[in-house]
Amino acid sequence: MKKITLLLSILTVVLVSCQDKNAYTIKGDFTENTFDGKMIYLQKIDSMRAESSSVIDSAVLKEGKFQFKGSAGDKLVMGFVSVGKLESPEPDSPVGMLILEPGTIKITLDKNTATSSGTPKNDEFNKVQVAMNNMTALYREADDAGGMQAIPDAETRIQTLQEEIRKASFEFTKANMANKAGEFLFYSAASMFTADQVKELLPLADSAFRNFPEVKALERELNRVVPEIGQPFTDVRLADMADKAVSLSDYAGKSKCVLVDFWASWCGPCIQEIPNLIKTYNTYKAKGLEIVGISIDNDRQAWLNAVKAHKMTWIQLSDDIKAASELYGVISIPHTILLDQNGIIVAKGLSGAQLEAKIAEILK
């Protein structure tokens, strides 16, 4: 009997030691059963240049619940959960993101948001998701109210939420820059980071990531000297709305105050700022203000349509080849540059009330 007991003990130890230490279990829950009976997929994106995702696992939704099991591997990876594959999800399917790491991961999805928890990295990444969910909630509130202009403190709330998203994204990326999860968030969120933050993050990445052409181009851009506050503007040649080549010098230094506004038709924060620009332009145009909008749209018609739809009556130029953006080191939009009557840069990156106050100061 003692021999049998000893054998069972040895067998138990062997079985425990053979268990996959990287094993994960994902327990998912939809707040509504809209997609019951549909196939839900766990996927990953293998590289920045991948044109499609790779399916890791799949399951059929039952009563709004699903479960996946697998091995996380040696390096952390960002996983994506969607009803239908990422390239062609079911209409209105939310996309959940999580970190594939050992342990039991919980993910909850509703029509607009997703949260993940249960393991250290997912608890950490969930700070990013919560910040993004709060921004989504504000957009829903604006839709219900008839637009951002119907919410008195919308501008302040947007700026606060943008900073929360930037802070959470930066902290997670910095802690994970050496793995695929951090690389993905860096690549998808780099435009919201400041130049100093990007400079801090890149040395933390491995050589393979830093050798991607897109990343090398970003590093070159960060190291390039750009016109700064207190320096004269640098001229650049662009196309106007009639597709005629013009120079920034045709406008810069020709008015008491010139606002150069980098934007795009697809940029939500840019569009939200337009009512403020219209108000400022109407108030100060007669006193010497000129605005030069520089669109980075690749789609010319989308740019022209947006100018018309949003009643942007000031000068509009196209930077579809990114000549001006590169010259001025623009890595995120909206981005503003304020010039005085001599074409000297007096402020950068202002918006809303701060921008109007600075223009008023110049034109007093």
C-alpha positions, 0 to 999 in steps of 0.5 A: 500500500505504501508503494502505491501511495509513493507512486501516486505522489511521484506521478502527481509531482510529474504531472504538475511539473509538466503543466504549461506554465504559460497557459491562459484561460480567457472568459468572455462575457457580452452584456447583451446576447445580440450575437448568440450563435455567432462565431467569435474569434481570438486573433493576433496581428503578427507584425506592423506590416501584416495585412490581415490577422491570424486566428488563434482560436474560435468559439460559438457564443452561447448566452453571451459567453465564450471561453478560450484556452491556450499558451501565451508563449515566451513573449507577450502578445496583444490579442483581439476578440471580435464576432467575425474576423477583424477584416470582416466583423459582424455589423456592430460587433465590438472589438476587444483587446487583451494581453495574452499572458498566463492566468485567467483573463476576463473580458467584458464587451458591450456595444461600444466598449471593452474591459479586460482584467484578471492578470497583471498585464491586463489590469495594467492595460485596462487603464488604457481601455477605461480612458478610451471608454470614457472618451467614447461615452462623451461622444455618445453623450454629444450625439444624444445632445445634438453635438459637442456644442450642446455640452458646455464643458465639452472642450475641457472634458475632451482635453482632460480625457485626451491627457488621460489616454496619453498618460495611460498609453505611455505608461503601458507602452513604456513598461512593454516596449520590448514585447509585441503588446507594447510595440502594437500600442506604440505603433497605433498610439505614437501620434498622441505621444509628445516628441520627448515621450517617443524619444524615451520609448524608442530606445526600449524597443528591440533592434528588429522593431527599430529597423522597420522603415516606418520606425526609422523614419520616425526617428529621423523625424524626431532628430531633425531640427524644426522651426521653434518658438522665437524663430522665423517660419520656414517657407514651403510650397503647397497646393491650394483648393484650385490645385494651384501651387502657392507658398506659405510665404504668400500669407505668413508675415502679411497679416498682423497675426497668422494661424497655421492650422494642421488638420484632416477631415478624418481627425475627430479632435480637429473637427471638434475644434472647427467651431472654435476656429470659426468663432475666433476667425469671425471675431479677429479677422477685421483686426488682422487675423488670417488662418491658413489651414493645412490639410494632411488628407490623402483624399483630395475630395474628402478634404474639399468636402470637409472644408465646405461642410464645416464652412471653413472660409479661411485659406486652405492648402493641401499637404498630401505629400507631407512636405509641410508636416515633415518640415514643422515636425508635426506628428499629431493633429490638430497642431497649430503654429501662431505667427506674428506680423514679422513671420516669427513663431510666437506659439505652438500647439494652442487650441480653444480658449488658450489660442483665442487669448494668445491671438487677442494678446497679439492683436490688442 
